[in-house]
Amino acid sequence: MAAGGPANPAHKLASRLDSFDGPTVWHEFTPLAKEFGAVNLGQGFPDWQAPVFLKEAGKRAIEEDHNQYTRSAGHPSLVQELSKWYSRVLDREIDAMSEVGGSARCCAA
């Protein structure tokens, strides 16, 4: 709400977005991870040194200009492999780019 009065109604979010202001899974998991001493990899909280091979792989990726996000529906090589597998399992041709999607995390799915 803006100071001195209500927010401009023209800037009001659609009501279908109301639930996005509520708690997320991380509101529950982060305190639980702390309480039980669990490793919370979901939010990038590990507190140890990365292995050398991982650091080297990261450096190589940057030097070779592999520095862009993949398409939001999944990396092409991943969805192509998934489409091959599901084509066999479902006994029909599955188009990798239009019928298969991948996500890096549950919140994006």
Backbone as a printed PyTorch tensor [residue, N CA C, xyz], in Angstrom:
tensor([[[  0.8470,  -1.1710,   0.0000],
         [  0.0000,   0.0000,   0.0000],
         [  0.8920,   1.2330,   0.0000]],

        [[  0.5830,   2.1880,  -0.8600],
         [  1.3710,   3.4070,  -0.9420],
         [  1.0880,   4.2910,   0.2590]],

        [[  2.0860,   5.0820,   0.6340],
         [  1.8960,   5.9970,   1.7580],
         [  0.8270,   7.0180,   1.4020]],

        [[ -0.0680,   7.3170,   2.3300],
         [ -1.0760,   8.3330,   2.1100],
         [ -2.3600,   7.8170,   1.4860]],

        [[ -2.4840,   6.5390,   1.2750],
         [ -3.7360,   6.0480,   0.7110],
         [ -3.5680,   4.6700,   0.1140]],

        [[ -4.6680,   4.1210,  -0.4160],
         [ -4.6110,   2.7840,  -0.9830],
         [ -3.7750,   2.7570,  -2.2540]],

        [[ -3.2800,   1.5680,  -2.5680],
         [ -2.5020,   1.3970,  -3.7870],
         [ -3.3830,   1.6810,  -4.9960]],

        [[ -2.7860,   2.1050,  -6.0680],
         [ -3.4970,   2.3830,  -7.3120],
         [ -4.1790,   1.1070,  -7.7940]],

        [[ -5.5160,   1.1160,  -7.9410],
         [ -6.2130,  -0.1040,  -8.3660],
         [ -5.7310,  -0.6100,  -9.7150]],

        [[ -5.1850,   0.2450, -10.5520],
         [ -4.6780,  -0.1860, -11.8520],
         [ -3.4680,  -1.0990, -11.6930]],

        [[ -2.8290,  -1.0610, -10.5240],
         [ -1.6550,  -1.8870, -10.2700],
         [ -1.9690,  -3.1180,  -9.4460]],

        [[ -3.2500,  -3.3720,  -9.1950],
         [ -3.6390,  -4.5360,  -8.3980],
         [ -3.3690,  -5.8170,  -9.1830]],

        [[ -2.7720,  -6.7970,  -8.5170],
         [ -2.5190,  -8.0960,  -9.1500],
         [ -3.8120,  -8.8570,  -9.3450]],

        [[ -3.8350,  -9.7100, -10.3260],
         [ -4.9920, -10.5740, -10.5580],
         [ -5.2190, -11.4350,  -9.3220]],

        [[ -6.4690, -11.6890,  -8.9820],
         [ -6.7800, -12.4530,  -7.7740],
         [ -6.2080, -13.8640,  -7.8100]],

        [[ -5.9840, -14.4300,  -9.0060],
         [ -5.4170, -15.7770,  -9.0800],
         [ -3.9920, -15.8340,  -8.5360]],

        [[ -3.3710, -14.6680,  -8.3350],
         [ -2.0030, -14.6210,  -7.8120],
         [ -1.9610, -14.4290,  -6.2940]],

        [[ -3.1200, -14.3180,  -5.6580],
         [ -3.1700, -14.0740,  -4.2070],
         [ -2.3840, -15.1140,  -3.4020]],

        [[ -2.4350, -16.3700,  -3.7980],
         [ -1.7770, -17.4190,  -3.0170],
         [ -0.2510, -17.3590,  -3.1060]],

        [[  0.2870, -16.6200,  -4.0630],
         [  1.7420, -16.5500,  -4.1960],
         [  2.3950, -15.7910,  -3.0530]],

        [[  1.6180, -15.0710,  -2.2830],
         [  2.1740, -14.3280,  -1.1590],
         [  2.2340, -15.1780,   0.1020]],

        [[  1.7370, -16.4070,   0.0250],
         [  1.7030, -17.2800,   1.1890],
         [  3.0070, -18.0370,   1.3580]],

        [[  3.0640, -18.8560,   2.3800],
         [  4.2670, -19.6460,   2.6500],
         [  4.5620, -20.6300,   1.5110]],

        [[  5.8190, -20.9180,   1.3370],
         [  6.2590, -21.9030,   0.3600],
         [  6.7870, -23.1240,   1.1070]],

        [[  7.1740, -24.1180,   0.3550],
         [  7.7380, -25.3290,   0.9480],
         [  8.9820, -24.9860,   1.7870]],

        [[  9.7010, -23.9450,   1.3790],
         [ 10.9410, -23.5890,   2.0940],
         [ 10.6700, -23.0040,   3.4670]],

        [[  9.4910, -22.4490,   3.6730],
         [  9.1470, -21.9570,   5.0100],
         [  9.1010, -23.1090,   6.0160]],

        [[  8.8160, -24.2950,   5.5290],
         [  8.7660, -25.4650,   6.4080],
         [ 10.0970, -26.2140,   6.4220]],

        [[ 10.6770, -26.4420,   5.2400],
         [ 11.8830, -27.2750,   5.1650],
         [ 13.1260, -26.6190,   5.7510]],

        [[ 13.2900, -25.3250,   5.5810],
         [ 14.4980, -24.6710,   6.0910],
         [ 14.6050, -24.7820,   7.6030]],

        [[ 13.5630, -24.4600,   8.3720],
         [ 13.6680, -24.6410,   9.8320],
         [ 13.8620, -26.1060,  10.2250]],

        [[ 13.2090, -27.0380,   9.4930],
         [ 13.3840, -28.4570,   9.8100],
         [ 14.8250, -28.8950,   9.5600]],

        [[ 15.4060, -28.4430,   8.4630],
         [ 16.7990, -28.7950,   8.1630],
         [ 17.7200, -28.2850,   9.2700]],

        [[ 17.4760, -27.0650,   9.7250],
         [ 18.2860, -26.5120,  10.8210],
         [ 18.0850, -27.3110,  12.1090]],

        [[ 16.8440, -27.6270,  12.4130],
         [ 16.5200, -28.3340,  13.6530],
         [ 17.1790, -29.7080,  13.7160]],

        [[ 17.1770, -30.4300,  12.5970],
         [ 17.6940, -31.8000,  12.5890],
         [ 19.1010, -31.9230,  12.0300]],

        [[ 19.7330, -30.7890,  11.7020],
         [ 21.1010, -30.8120,  11.1870],
         [ 21.2070, -31.4240,   9.7960]],

        [[ 20.1260, -31.3340,   9.0110],
         [ 20.1230, -31.8960,   7.6610],
         [ 20.8440, -30.9520,   6.7030]],

        [[ 21.3040, -31.4960,   5.6040],
         [ 21.9290, -30.6970,   4.5550],
         [ 20.8190, -30.1740,   3.6560]],

        [[ 20.6660, -28.8680,   3.5860],
         [ 19.6100, -28.2550,   2.7910],
         [ 20.1910, -27.8520,   1.4360]],

        [[ 20.1570, -28.7710,   0.4780],
         [ 20.6890, -28.4750,  -0.8530],
         [ 19.6910, -27.7090,  -1.7140]],

        [[ 18.4520, -27.6650,  -1.2960],
         [ 17.4160, -27.0270,  -2.0860],
         [ 17.5780, -25.5300,  -2.2390]],

        [[ 18.2700, -24.8750,  -1.3380],
         [ 18.4310, -23.4370,  -1.3950],
         [ 19.9030, -23.0210,  -1.4340]],

        [[ 20.7760, -23.9290,  -1.6850],
         [ 22.1820, -23.5690,  -1.7960],
         [ 22.8570, -23.2820,  -0.4820]],

        [[ 22.5400, -24.0340,   0.5590],
         [ 23.1240, -23.8010,   1.8680],
         [ 24.2660, -24.7370,   2.2660]],

        [[ 24.8350, -25.5490,   1.3740],
         [ 25.9170, -26.4180,   1.8610],
         [ 27.0670, -25.5550,   2.4030]],

        [[ 27.7190, -26.0690,   3.4330],
         [ 28.7770, -25.2740,   4.0730],
         [ 30.1210, -25.9890,   4.0050]],

        [[ 30.4230, -26.5990,   2.8640],
         [ 31.7030, -27.2520,   2.6770],
         [ 32.2940, -26.8290,   1.3430]],

        [[ 33.5790, -27.0800,   1.1870],
         [ 34.2770, -26.7380,  -0.0490],
         [ 33.8030, -27.6280,  -1.1900]],

        [[ 33.6530, -27.0430,  -2.3690],
         [ 33.2990, -27.8320,  -3.5490],
         [ 34.5050, -28.6760,  -3.9540]],

        [[ 34.2800, -29.8940,  -4.4450],
         [ 35.3920, -30.7310,  -4.8970],
         [ 36.1230, -30.0790,  -6.0730]],

        [[ 37.4000, -30.3510,  -6.1850],
         [ 38.2300, -29.7570,  -7.2360],
         [ 37.6670, -30.0700,  -8.6200]],

        [[ 37.2250, -31.3260,  -8.8520],
         [ 36.7230, -31.6800, -10.1870],
         [ 35.5140, -30.8210, -10.5670]],

        [[ 34.7080, -30.4500,  -9.5860],
         [ 33.5380, -29.6300,  -9.8590],
         [ 33.9520, -28.1970, -10.1960]],

        [[ 34.9210, -27.6780,  -9.4560],
         [ 35.4300, -26.3330,  -9.7420],
         [ 36.0420, -26.2800, -11.1370]],

        [[ 36.8070, -27.3200, -11.4900],
         [ 37.4410, -27.3660, -12.8160],
         [ 36.3890, -27.4350, -13.9180]],

        [[ 35.3480, -28.2300, -13.7020],
         [ 34.2780, -28.3410, -14.6940],
         [ 33.5860, -26.9890, -14.8730]],

        [[ 33.3770, -26.2830, -13.7800],
         [ 32.7760, -24.9590, -13.8570],
         [ 33.6440, -23.9790, -14.6350]],

        [[ 34.9400, -24.0070, -14.3680],
         [ 35.8630, -23.1310, -15.1010],
         [ 35.8430, -23.4360, -16.5920]],

        [[ 35.8720, -24.7390, -16.9240],
         [ 35.8310, -25.1320, -18.3410],
         [ 34.5600, -24.6460, -19.0170]],

        [[ 33.4460, -24.7970, -18.3300],
         [ 32.1600, -24.3720, -18.9060],
         [ 32.1590, -22.8730, -19.1880]],

        [[ 32.7200, -22.0920, -18.2660],
         [ 32.7810, -20.6440, -18.4690],
         [ 33.7310, -20.3090, -19.6140]],

        [[ 34.9000, -20.9410, -19.6270],
         [ 35.8760, -20.6720, -20.6960],
         [ 35.3470, -21.0560, -22.0720]],

        [[ 34.4740, -22.0630, -22.1350],
         [ 33.9120, -22.5200, -23.4120],
         [ 32.5770, -21.8340, -23.7150]],

        [[ 32.2660, -20.7980, -22.9420],
         [ 31.0450, -20.0030, -23.1390],
         [ 29.7510, -20.7890, -22.9740]],

        [[ 29.7540, -21.7920, -22.1190],
         [ 28.5150, -22.4850, -21.7540],
         [ 27.9440, -21.7430, -20.5510]],

        [[ 27.3960, -20.5750, -20.8160],
         [ 26.9960, -19.7040, -19.7150],
         [ 25.5650, -19.2040, -19.8310]],

        [[ 24.7340, -19.8930, -20.5700],
         [ 23.3500, -19.4790, -20.7420],
         [ 22.4080, -20.5130, -20.1510]],

        [[ 21.2790, -20.0400, -19.6730],
         [ 20.2520, -20.9700, -19.2130],
         [ 19.7430, -21.7640, -20.4070]],

        [[ 19.3030, -22.9670, -20.1620],
         [ 18.6920, -23.7600, -21.2090],
         [ 17.2570, -23.2920, -21.4230]],

        [[ 16.5980, -23.8190, -22.4070],
         [ 15.1880, -23.4760, -22.6400],
         [ 14.3800, -23.8990, -21.4130]],

        [[ 13.3230, -23.1770, -21.1180],
         [ 12.5740, -23.4090, -19.8760],
         [ 11.9050, -24.7790, -19.8280]],

        [[ 11.6460, -25.3980, -20.9690],
         [ 10.9900, -26.7120, -20.9700],
         [ 11.9910, -27.8590, -20.9130]],

        [[ 13.2530, -27.5630, -20.6290],
         [ 14.2460, -28.6200, -20.4850],
         [ 15.3080, -28.5780, -21.5700]],

        [[ 16.4870, -29.0280, -21.2260],
         [ 17.6010, -29.0560, -22.1760],
         [ 17.2460, -29.9740, -23.3400]],

        [[ 17.5240, -29.5460, -24.5760],
         [ 17.1610, -30.3670, -25.7400],
         [ 17.6390, -31.8140, -25.6680]],

        [[ 18.8630, -32.0450, -25.2380],
         [ 19.3400, -33.4380, -25.1900],
         [ 18.5640, -34.2590, -24.1550]],

        [[ 18.1420, -33.6380, -23.0640],
         [ 17.3480, -34.3450, -22.0550],
         [ 15.9750, -34.7060, -22.6020]],

        [[ 15.2630, -33.7240, -23.1760],
         [ 13.9100, -34.0220, -23.6530],
         [ 13.9360, -34.9620, -24.8560]],

        [[ 15.0130, -34.9390, -25.6410],
         [ 15.1250, -35.8940, -26.7570],
         [ 15.2590, -37.3160, -26.2310]],

        [[ 16.0840, -37.5050, -25.2040],
         [ 16.2240, -38.8470, -24.6220],
         [ 14.9230, -39.3000, -23.9680]],

        [[ 14.2540, -38.3860, -23.2760],
         [ 12.9720, -38.7340, -22.6610],
         [ 11.9390, -39.1040, -23.7210]],

        [[ 11.9370, -38.3780, -24.8380],
         [ 10.9600, -38.6870, -25.8860],
         [ 11.2310, -40.0560, -26.5060]],

        [[ 12.5050, -40.4170, -26.6390],
         [ 12.8300, -41.7620, -27.1650],
         [ 12.2910, -42.8370, -26.2250]],

        [[ 12.5350, -42.6670, -24.9360],
         [ 12.1050, -43.6620, -23.9540],
         [ 10.5800, -43.7610, -23.9300]],

        [[  9.9070, -42.5920, -23.8170],
         [  8.4450, -42.6160, -23.7500],
         [  7.8180, -43.0790, -25.0620]],

        [[  8.4510, -42.8210, -26.1840],
         [  7.9380, -43.3280, -27.4650],
         [  7.8840, -44.8510, -27.4480]],

        [[  8.9450, -45.4670, -26.9080],
         [  8.9570, -46.9350, -26.8050],
         [  7.9160, -47.4260, -25.8040]],

        [[  7.8740, -46.8000, -24.6480],
         [  6.9710, -47.2390, -23.5780],
         [  5.5010, -47.0650, -23.9780]],

        [[  5.1890, -45.9570, -24.6280],
         [  3.8060, -45.6690, -24.9910],
         [  3.4330, -46.1690, -26.3850]],

        [[  4.4060, -46.7240, -27.0650],
         [  4.1930, -47.2880, -28.3970],
         [  3.6060, -46.2630, -29.3740]],

        [[  4.1350, -45.0550, -29.2960],
         [  3.7810, -44.0060, -30.2560],
         [  4.8990, -42.9790, -30.2750]],

        [[  5.0080, -42.2570, -31.3450],
         [  6.0630, -41.2570, -31.4700],
         [  5.7470, -40.0490, -30.5850]],

        [[  6.6950, -39.6690, -29.7440],
         [  6.5600, -38.5010, -28.8710],
         [  7.5060, -37.4280, -29.3910]],

        [[  6.9790, -36.2380, -29.6630],
         [  7.8160, -35.1320, -30.1410],
         [  8.5200, -34.4720, -28.9590]],

        [[  9.8370, -34.4860, -29.0010],
         [ 10.6350, -33.9880, -27.8690],
         [ 10.3710, -32.5180, -27.5660]],

        [[ 10.2370, -31.7190, -28.5890],
         [ 10.1500, -30.2720, -28.3600],
         [  8.7310, -29.7750, -28.0770]],

        [[  7.7180, -30.5670, -28.3700],
         [  6.3630, -30.0810, -28.1130],
         [  5.5780, -30.9370, -27.1180]],

        [[  6.0530, -32.1630, -26.8420],
         [  5.2910, -33.0360, -25.9460],
         [  6.0490, -33.4260, -24.6830]],

        [[  7.2830, -32.9860, -24.5380],
         [  8.0820, -33.3490, -23.3660],
         [  8.6010, -32.0650, -22.7210]],

        [[  8.4850, -31.9940, -21.4120],
         [  9.0170, -30.8540, -20.6780],
         [  9.8360, -31.3330, -19.5070]],

        [[ 10.8230, -30.5660, -19.1440],
         [ 11.6540, -30.9070, -17.9990],
         [ 11.8110, -29.6840, -17.1170]],

        [[ 12.1110, -29.9020, -15.8730],
         [ 12.2620, -28.8110, -14.9260],
         [ 13.3870, -29.1480, -13.9520]],

        [[ 14.0700, -28.1340, -13.5130],
         [ 15.1680, -28.3280, -12.5740],
         [ 14.6910, -28.3950, -11.1350]],

        [[ 13.4700, -28.0090, -10.8830],
         [ 13.0030, -27.9800,  -9.4940],
         [ 11.4910, -28.0500,  -9.4530]],

        [[ 10.9760, -28.4480,  -8.3150],
         [  9.5300, -28.6320,  -8.1980],
         [  8.7580, -27.3320,  -8.3400]],

        [[  9.3240, -26.2230,  -7.9160],
         [  8.5930, -24.9500,  -8.0040],
         [  8.3970, -24.5030,  -9.4420]],

        [[  9.2500, -24.9800, -10.3530],
         [  9.1470, -24.5750, -11.7540],
         [  8.2730, -25.4940, -12.5590]],

        [[  7.9320, -26.6440, -12.0170],
         [  7.1820, -27.6410, -12.7990],
         [  5.7340, -27.2590, -12.9680]]])
